[in-house]
Amino acid sequence: MTAAAKSNNSDSPAKKMGLGWLIAAVIFLFNPCLNIIDVLPDFFGVVFLILGLRKWADLCPGMSDALQGLDKLKWFLLVKAFAMILVPLNDDTFVLVMTFGFAIIEMIYLVPAIGRIFNGFEYFATRFQGRSVYVNYKNVTTLTYIFCIGKAILTVLPELCSLSDYEYDGYVTGGVQFNLADYKSALLILSLFLVTLMGLMWLVNIIPYIRRISRETDFLERVAAQYELEVASNDGLTLKRRLRTIILLITAGTVFTMNIWLDEFNVIPGFIGGIFLLIGTLRLKKLSSTAKPAIIASAVYTGCSALSYALSIIFAAQYTLTDVMHRFEAYDLYNYTRVGSILEYVSLFAAIFLIIRELRGLIKVYLAPDSRLSDKRLVNIYHMGQKELDRRFVISLVLFVLSFAFNFALALFRAEITAEISEFWWIPLILTVIWIIYQKSTSDALYDQIEQKYI
C-alpha cells in the first residue's frame, strides 16, 4: 500500500467527505462587497464549495445539479474578479451596470443551488440516518437564503445613486429638491454594515451546523462507505476527475500570467495564478511520482511574484516611469522592481516548463497501449495519438517561450520601451493569450484521449 493510500485510509470521515472545504467556502462568501470589489473574492468561495460537495454530488442527483450550476457560476465570478480593475477607470453608471449584471447572474445560479444543496443533505440524513443534519436545519437554510439575496440587493442599492439626473435638470419646480448622489456614501456605509451583520449572523449559524455534521462520525462513515462502493472503486472515473481538476487549476493559473499595464502598472496579480499552479501541481502529484520539482517551482514563483507585485505597487505609488530618467531615487527603486521581475520570471519559466513536462509524462503513463494488446493496428493508433499530443505540448512550450521573452523584456526595460512605444505591452499580452488558449486546447485533448481510453 502506498503512503498516499495509507494517508487516505487514516483520514477522518469528515475530511474524506470534504467538509473542511465547506467551512473555507463560507468564510470567503460571508464578507460584503463594494460594488464588484471583493476583498475575499467569491470565486474562491464557490470553488471551495464545489470541492466540498463533489463527493456528496456523486451520490445525490440534486446536489449534482447544484454543482453543474456552481461550475458555470465560478467562471462568471472569475471574470468579476478581473473586472475589479475596471472600477477606477470607468464612471459610476458603468460600475452600476457591472454590479447589477453580476448580481443577477449570481442569483440565477446561487439561489437554486442553495435549495438543492440543503435538500441533498436532507436526503443523506434520511438515507443514512444522520441526526445532525436536522439540528437547526430550517434556520440555517432560511438564513442562507436571506444572506445571499440580501447581499446582492444591498450591494446594488448604493450604486443606484448614479442614476440621479439632478445636475442636468437643476431647479425646475418650487419646493425642496435634493441630489440623490449626495447620499451615496451614507447608503454605502449602511449597506456594508447590514451585509456584514447578516454575514456574521449566517457564519455563527452555518459553521456550527457544518461542525455538528462533521462530528457525527457514524453517519459520515456510512456515506463514505457508500461512496467507496459506488464511485471510488471506479479507477477510470477517479483518474478523469483528478485530471479535469488539475487542468482547470493550471489553466486558471496561466490566466494570471497575463500582464495588463494600465497607467504604467500591471494590474494582474501574478501570485494569485501562482496559488492556482501550486494547488494544481499538488494534485498532479497523485498522478505523477515526479511532480515534486514542479510543486517547488510553483511555490517559489508564488512567493517571488508576490514580492515583485509589492515592489511594483510601492513604485507606482511614488513615481512614474518618466521619473526614472530624471530622479535618482526613482531609478534606484525602479531597479529593485527589475530585480523582483527577474526573480518572478525565472521562477515562472521553471514552473511552467516543469508543469508541461509533467503533463507530457502523463501521455506515456496513461495513454500507452496495453502490453497484452496484440492488434498492431490498434497499437499504431495509440502510438500516433501519443506522438500527436506530445507534439502539441512541445508547440505549447515554444509559444510560452515566445510570450515569456516579450513579457520579460518589457518587465526589465519598460521605462525605456514605454518611452518609445507606449502601447508595446499589447504585443506580449496578445502572445500570452494565444499561448493560454493553445495550452488549454492541448490539455483538453489530453483529457479527451484519457476519457476515451478509460470510459
C-alpha positions as CSV (number, residue, x, y, z in Angstrom):
1,M,0.0,0.0,0.0
2,T,1.4,3.4,-1.0
3,A,1.9,6.3,1.5
4,A,-0.9,8.2,-0.2
5,A,-3.3,5.3,0.2
6,K,-2.4,4.9,3.9
7,S,-2.9,8.6,4.4
8,N,-6.4,8.4,2.8
9,N,-7.3,5.5,4.9
10,S,-6.3,7.3,8.1
11,D,-8.3,10.5,7.2
12,S,-11.3,11.2,9.3
13,P,-14.7,10.7,7.7
14,A,-15.3,14.5,7.7
15,K,-12.1,15.1,5.8
16,K,-12.8,12.3,3.4
17,M,-16.2,13.9,2.5
18,G,-14.7,17.4,2.1
19,L,-16.5,19.2,5.0
20,G,-13.4,21.3,5.7
21,W,-13.8,22.8,2.2
22,L,-17.3,23.9,3.2
23,I,-16.0,25.9,6.2
24,A,-13.4,27.6,3.9
25,A,-16.2,28.4,1.4
26,V,-18.5,30.2,3.8
27,I,-15.6,32.3,5.2
28,F,-14.9,33.5,1.6
29,L,-18.6,34.1,0.9
30,F,-19.7,36.0,4.0
31,N,-17.9,39.3,3.6
32,P,-19.6,42.4,1.9
33,C,-18.7,43.8,-1.5
34,L,-18.1,47.4,-2.6
35,N,-19.9,47.3,-6.0
36,I,-17.9,44.4,-7.6
37,I,-14.8,44.9,-5.4
38,D,-14.5,41.9,-3.1
39,V,-11.6,41.6,-0.5
40,L,-12.2,37.8,-0.3
41,P,-13.3,37.0,-3.9
42,D,-16.5,34.9,-4.1
43,F,-14.8,33.0,-6.9
44,F,-12.6,31.2,-4.3
45,G,-15.7,30.6,-2.1
46,V,-17.6,28.9,-4.9
47,V,-14.5,26.8,-5.9
48,F,-14.1,25.6,-2.3
49,L,-17.9,24.9,-2.2
50,I,-17.5,22.7,-5.3
51,L,-14.6,20.8,-3.8
52,G,-16.5,20.2,-0.6
53,L,-19.7,19.0,-2.3
54,R,-18.1,16.9,-5.1
55,K,-18.3,13.5,-3.4
56,W,-21.8,14.2,-2.0
57,A,-22.9,15.1,-5.5
58,D,-21.8,11.7,-6.8
59,L,-24.4,10.1,-4.6
60,C,-27.2,12.6,-5.0
61,P,-28.7,13.8,-8.3
62,G,-30.0,17.0,-6.7
63,M,-26.5,18.0,-5.5
64,S,-25.1,17.1,-8.8
65,D,-27.5,19.6,-10.4
66,A,-26.4,22.2,-7.9
67,L,-22.7,21.6,-8.8
68,Q,-23.4,22.0,-12.5
69,G,-24.8,25.5,-11.8
70,L,-21.9,26.3,-9.5
71,D,-19.4,25.2,-12.1
72,K,-20.8,27.7,-14.5
73,L,-21.0,30.4,-11.8
74,K,-17.4,30.2,-10.9
75,W,-16.3,31.3,-14.4
76,F,-18.5,34.4,-14.2
77,L,-17.0,35.1,-10.8
78,L,-13.5,34.8,-12.2
79,V,-14.5,37.4,-14.8
80,K,-15.8,39.5,-12.0
81,A,-12.5,39.2,-10.2
82,F,-10.7,40.5,-13.3
83,A,-13.4,43.2,-13.8
84,M,-12.5,44.8,-10.5
85,I,-9.6,46.5,-12.2
86,L,-12.1,48.4,-14.4
87,V,-13.9,50.1,-11.5
88,P,-11.4,53.0,-11.1
89,L,-11.3,53.5,-14.8
90,N,-15.0,54.0,-15.5
91,D,-17.8,56.3,-14.5
92,D,-20.5,55.4,-11.9
93,T,-23.1,54.3,-14.4
94,F,-20.8,51.7,-15.9
95,V,-20.0,50.4,-12.4
96,L,-23.7,50.2,-11.7
97,V,-24.2,48.1,-14.9
98,M,-21.4,45.7,-13.9
99,T,-22.6,45.4,-10.3
100,F,-26.2,44.8,-11.3
101,G,-25.3,42.4,-14.0
102,F,-23.1,40.2,-11.8
103,A,-25.7,40.3,-9.0
104,I,-28.3,38.9,-11.4
105,I,-26.0,36.2,-12.7
106,E,-25.2,35.2,-9.1
107,M,-28.8,34.9,-8.1
108,I,-29.7,32.9,-11.2
109,Y,-27.2,30.2,-10.3
110,L,-26.8,30.5,-6.5
111,V,-30.4,30.6,-5.3
112,P,-31.4,27.3,-7.0
113,A,-28.1,25.7,-5.8
114,I,-28.9,26.6,-2.1
115,G,-32.2,24.7,-2.2
116,R,-30.6,21.7,-3.9
117,I,-27.7,21.5,-1.5
118,F,-29.8,21.6,1.6
119,N,-32.4,19.2,0.1
120,G,-29.4,17.0,-0.7
121,F,-28.2,16.9,2.9
122,E,-31.7,16.1,4.0
123,Y,-31.7,13.2,1.5
124,F,-28.5,11.9,3.0
125,A,-29.9,12.2,6.5
126,T,-32.9,10.2,5.6
127,R,-30.9,7.5,3.6
128,F,-28.0,7.2,6.1
129,Q,-29.7,8.0,9.4
130,G,-28.0,11.4,10.0
131,R,-29.5,13.2,13.0
132,S,-27.1,16.2,13.0
133,V,-28.5,17.4,9.6
134,Y,-31.9,18.2,11.1
135,V,-30.5,20.3,14.0
136,N,-31.3,23.9,13.2
137,Y,-31.9,22.9,9.6
138,K,-34.7,25.3,8.8
139,N,-33.0,28.3,10.5
140,V,-29.7,27.7,8.6
141,T,-31.5,27.3,5.3
142,T,-33.5,30.5,5.8
143,L,-30.5,32.5,6.9
144,T,-28.6,31.3,3.9
145,Y,-31.3,32.5,1.5
146,I,-31.6,35.8,3.3
147,F,-27.9,36.5,3.3
148,C,-27.3,35.6,-0.3
149,I,-30.3,37.6,-1.6
150,G,-29.8,40.5,0.8
151,K,-26.1,40.7,-0.1
152,A,-27.0,41.1,-3.8
153,I,-29.7,43.7,-3.2
154,L,-27.7,45.8,-0.7
155,T,-24.6,45.7,-2.9
156,V,-26.5,47.2,-5.9
157,L,-28.5,49.7,-3.8
158,P,-25.8,52.4,-3.3
159,E,-24.8,52.2,-7.0
160,L,-28.3,53.3,-8.0
161,C,-27.4,56.8,-6.9
162,S,-25.5,57.1,-10.2
163,L,-28.9,57.3,-11.9
164,S,-29.6,60.7,-10.4
165,D,-30.1,63.3,-13.1
166,Y,-30.1,66.3,-10.7
167,E,-27.1,68.0,-12.1
168,Y,-28.7,68.1,-15.6
169,D,-32.3,69.1,-14.5
170,G,-31.4,71.7,-12.0
171,Y,-34.2,73.5,-10.1
172,V,-37.2,73.4,-12.4
173,T,-40.1,73.4,-9.8
174,G,-40.7,75.1,-6.5
175,G,-40.0,73.4,-3.2
176,V,-37.1,71.5,-1.7
177,Q,-35.0,69.3,-4.1
178,F,-32.1,67.1,-3.3
179,N,-29.4,65.3,-5.2
180,L,-29.7,61.5,-4.6
181,A,-25.9,61.1,-5.3
182,D,-25.2,63.1,-2.1
183,Y,-26.5,60.2,-0.1
184,K,-24.4,57.5,-1.8
185,S,-21.7,57.5,0.9
186,A,-24.4,57.1,3.6
187,L,-26.1,54.3,1.7
188,L,-22.7,52.6,1.1
189,I,-21.9,52.6,4.8
190,L,-25.4,51.3,5.7
191,S,-25.1,48.6,3.0
192,L,-21.7,47.4,4.3
193,F,-22.9,47.4,7.9
194,L,-26.1,45.4,7.1
195,V,-24.3,42.9,4.9
196,T,-21.6,42.4,7.5
197,L,-24.2,42.0,10.2
198,M,-26.1,39.4,8.1
199,G,-22.9,37.7,7.2
200,L,-21.8,37.3,10.8
201,M,-25.3,36.0,11.8
202,W,-25.0,33.5,9.0
203,L,-21.5,32.5,10.0
204,V,-22.4,31.8,13.6
205,N,-25.1,29.5,12.5
206,I,-23.7,27.8,9.4
207,I,-20.2,27.0,10.8
208,P,-21.6,25.2,14.0
209,Y,-24.0,23.4,11.6
210,I,-21.2,22.1,9.5
211,R,-19.2,21.1,12.5
212,R,-22.1,19.2,14.0
213,I,-22.3,17.1,10.8
214,S,-18.5,16.7,10.9
215,R,-18.7,15.2,14.4
216,E,-21.4,12.6,13.6
217,T,-18.8,10.0,12.7
218,D,-21.2,7.1,12.2
219,F,-23.3,9.0,9.7
220,L,-20.3,10.1,7.7
221,E,-18.7,6.7,7.7
222,R,-21.9,5.2,6.2
223,V,-21.9,7.9,3.5
224,A,-18.1,7.4,2.9
225,A,-18.5,3.6,2.6
226,Q,-21.3,4.1,0.0
227,Y,-19.0,6.5,-1.9
228,E,-16.2,3.9,-1.9
229,L,-18.6,1.3,-3.1
230,E,-20.3,3.3,-5.9
231,V,-17.6,5.7,-7.0
232,A,-14.1,5.4,-5.6
233,S,-13.7,1.8,-6.9
234,N,-14.1,3.2,-10.5
235,D,-10.4,3.9,-11.2
236,G,-11.1,5.4,-14.6
237,L,-13.7,7.9,-13.2
238,T,-11.3,8.9,-10.4
239,L,-8.4,9.4,-12.9
240,K,-10.6,11.5,-15.2
241,R,-11.9,13.7,-12.4
242,R,-8.4,14.3,-11.0
243,L,-7.1,15.2,-14.4
244,R,-10.0,17.6,-15.1
245,T,-9.4,19.4,-11.8
246,I,-5.7,19.7,-12.5
247,I,-6.3,21.1,-15.9
248,L,-8.8,23.7,-14.6
249,L,-6.4,24.8,-11.8
250,I,-3.4,25.0,-14.2
251,T,-5.5,26.9,-16.7
252,A,-6.7,29.4,-14.1
253,G,-3.0,29.8,-13.0
254,T,-1.9,30.6,-16.6
255,V,-4.6,33.2,-17.0
256,F,-3.0,35.3,-14.3
257,T,0.3,35.3,-16.2
258,M,-1.2,37.9,-18.5
259,N,0.2,41.4,-18.0
260,I,-2.3,44.3,-18.4
261,W,-0.5,47.6,-18.0
262,L,-2.8,50.4,-17.0
263,D,-1.3,53.8,-16.0
264,E,2.2,52.2,-16.2
265,F,1.1,49.5,-13.6
266,N,0.5,45.8,-14.2
267,V,-2.9,45.3,-12.6
268,I,-2.9,41.5,-12.8
269,P,-1.5,40.0,-9.5
270,G,0.5,37.0,-10.8
271,F,0.9,35.5,-7.3
272,I,-2.8,34.5,-7.4
273,G,-2.1,32.5,-10.5
274,G,0.9,31.0,-8.6
275,I,-1.5,29.8,-5.9
276,F,-3.6,28.0,-8.6
277,L,-0.5,26.5,-10.1
278,L,0.7,25.3,-6.7
279,I,-2.6,23.7,-5.9
280,G,-2.7,22.1,-9.4
281,T,0.8,20.6,-9.0
282,L,0.0,19.3,-5.6
283,R,-3.0,17.5,-7.1
284,L,-0.8,16.4,-10.0
285,K,1.4,14.6,-7.5
286,K,-1.4,12.0,-7.2
287,L,-0.9,11.1,-10.9
288,S,2.8,11.5,-11.2
289,S,5.6,10.5,-8.9
290,T,8.0,13.1,-10.4
291,A,5.8,16.2,-9.7
292,K,7.8,17.4,-6.7
293,P,10.1,19.8,-8.7
294,A,7.0,21.4,-10.3
295,I,5.5,21.9,-6.8
296,I,8.6,23.6,-5.5
297,A,8.9,25.8,-8.6
298,S,5.2,26.8,-8.3
299,A,5.7,27.7,-4.6
300,V,8.8,29.7,-5.4
301,Y,7.1,31.5,-8.2
302,T,4.1,32.4,-5.9
303,G,6.5,34.0,-3.4
304,C,8.6,35.8,-5.9
305,S,5.5,37.1,-7.7
306,A,4.1,38.5,-4.5
307,L,7.4,40.3,-3.8
308,S,7.5,41.7,-7.3
309,Y,3.9,42.8,-7.2
310,A,4.5,44.6,-3.8
311,L,7.6,46.4,-5.2
312,S,5.6,47.5,-8.2
313,I,2.8,48.9,-6.0
314,I,5.4,50.8,-4.0
315,F,7.0,52.3,-7.1
316,A,3.7,53.2,-8.7
317,A,2.5,54.9,-5.5
318,Q,5.5,57.3,-5.6
319,Y,6.8,57.7,-9.1
320,T,6.0,57.4,-12.8
321,L,8.2,55.8,-15.4
322,T,9.2,59.3,-16.6
323,D,10.7,59.9,-13.2
324,V,13.2,57.1,-13.8
325,M,15.1,59.2,-16.3
326,H,15.2,62.3,-14.1
327,R,15.3,61.3,-10.4
328,F,18.0,59.1,-8.8
329,E,15.7,57.8,-6.0
330,A,13.1,56.7,-8.7
331,Y,15.8,55.0,-10.7
332,D,17.0,53.1,-7.6
333,L,13.5,51.9,-6.7
334,Y,12.9,51.0,-10.4
335,N,16.0,48.8,-10.2
336,Y,14.5,47.0,-7.2
337,T,11.4,46.3,-9.2
338,R,13.5,44.9,-12.0
339,V,15.2,42.5,-9.6
340,G,11.8,41.4,-8.4
341,S,10.8,40.9,-12.0
342,I,13.9,38.8,-12.7
343,L,13.1,36.5,-9.7
344,E,9.4,36.3,-10.7
345,Y,10.0,35.4,-14.4
346,V,12.8,33.0,-13.8
347,S,10.7,31.1,-11.3
348,L,7.7,31.3,-13.7
349,F,9.7,29.8,-16.5
350,A,10.8,26.9,-14.3
351,A,7.3,26.3,-13.0
352,I,5.6,26.3,-16.5
353,F,8.4,24.2,-18.0
354,L,8.1,21.6,-15.3
355,I,4.3,21.5,-15.4
356,I,4.3,20.9,-19.2
357,R,7.0,18.2,-18.7
358,E,4.7,16.5,-16.1
359,L,1.7,16.7,-18.4
360,R,3.8,15.2,-21.3
361,G,4.8,12.4,-18.9
362,L,1.1,11.5,-18.4
363,I,0.9,10.7,-22.1
364,K,3.4,7.8,-21.6
365,V,1.8,6.6,-18.4
366,Y,-1.9,6.7,-19.2
367,L,-2.1,6.5,-23.0
368,A,0.4,3.8,-23.8
369,P,-1.2,0.7,-25.4
370,D,-1.8,-2.3,-23.1
371,S,1.2,-4.7,-23.2
372,R,-1.3,-7.5,-23.8
373,L,-2.8,-5.8,-26.9
374,S,-1.8,-7.9,-29.9
375,D,-3.7,-5.9,-32.6
376,K,-0.9,-4.0,-34.3
377,R,-3.3,-1.6,-35.9
378,L,-4.7,-0.5,-32.5
379,V,-1.1,-0.3,-31.1
380,N,-0.2,2.1,-34.0
381,I,-3.3,4.2,-33.3
382,Y,-2.3,4.5,-29.7
383,H,1.3,5.5,-30.7
384,M,0.1,8.0,-33.2
385,G,-2.2,9.6,-30.6
386,Q,0.7,9.8,-28.2
387,K,3.0,11.4,-30.7
388,E,0.4,14.0,-31.8
389,L,-0.2,15.0,-28.1
390,D,3.5,15.2,-27.4
391,R,4.0,17.4,-30.4
392,R,1.2,19.7,-29.3
393,F,2.8,20.1,-25.8
394,V,6.1,20.9,-27.5
395,I,4.4,23.6,-29.6
396,S,2.8,25.0,-26.4
397,L,6.2,25.2,-24.8
398,V,7.5,27.1,-27.8
399,L,4.6,29.6,-27.7
400,F,5.2,30.1,-24.0
401,V,8.9,30.8,-24.5
402,L,8.0,33.4,-27.2
403,S,5.5,35.2,-24.9
404,F,7.8,34.8,-22.0
405,A,10.6,36.6,-23.9
406,F,8.5,39.6,-24.7
407,N,7.0,39.9,-21.2
408,F,10.4,39.5,-19.6
409,A,11.9,42.2,-21.9
410,L,9.0,44.6,-21.1
411,A,9.3,43.9,-17.3
412,L,13.1,44.7,-17.4
413,F,13.1,47.7,-19.7
414,R,9.5,49.0,-19.5
415,A,10.8,52.6,-18.8
416,E,12.9,52.6,-21.9
417,I,10.4,50.7,-24.1
418,T,7.4,52.7,-22.9
419,A,9.2,56.0,-23.7
420,E,9.4,54.9,-27.3
421,I,6.2,52.8,-27.8
422,S,3.6,53.4,-25.1
423,E,1.3,50.6,-26.3
424,F,4.1,48.0,-26.7
425,W,2.6,45.9,-23.8
426,W,-0.2,44.8,-26.2
427,I,2.3,42.6,-28.1
428,P,3.3,40.3,-25.1
429,L,-0.4,40.3,-24.0
430,I,-1.6,39.0,-27.3
431,L,1.2,36.4,-27.4
432,T,0.3,35.3,-23.9
433,V,-3.4,35.0,-24.7
434,I,-2.5,32.8,-27.8
435,W,-0.4,30.6,-25.6
436,I,-3.0,30.2,-22.9
437,I,-5.7,29.3,-25.5
438,Y,-3.4,26.7,-27.2
439,Q,-2.2,25.3,-23.8
440,K,-5.8,24.8,-22.7
441,S,-6.7,23.2,-26.0
442,T,-3.8,20.8,-25.7
443,S,-4.7,19.9,-22.1
444,D,-8.3,19.3,-23.1
445,A,-7.0,17.0,-25.9
446,L,-5.0,15.0,-23.3
447,Y,-8.2,14.7,-21.2
448,D,-10.3,13.7,-24.1
449,Q,-8.0,10.8,-25.1
450,I,-7.7,9.6,-21.5
451,E,-11.5,9.8,-21.2
452,Q,-12.0,7.7,-24.4
453,K,-9.5,5.1,-23.1
454,Y,-11.0,4.8,-19.6
455,I,-14.6,5.3,-20.5
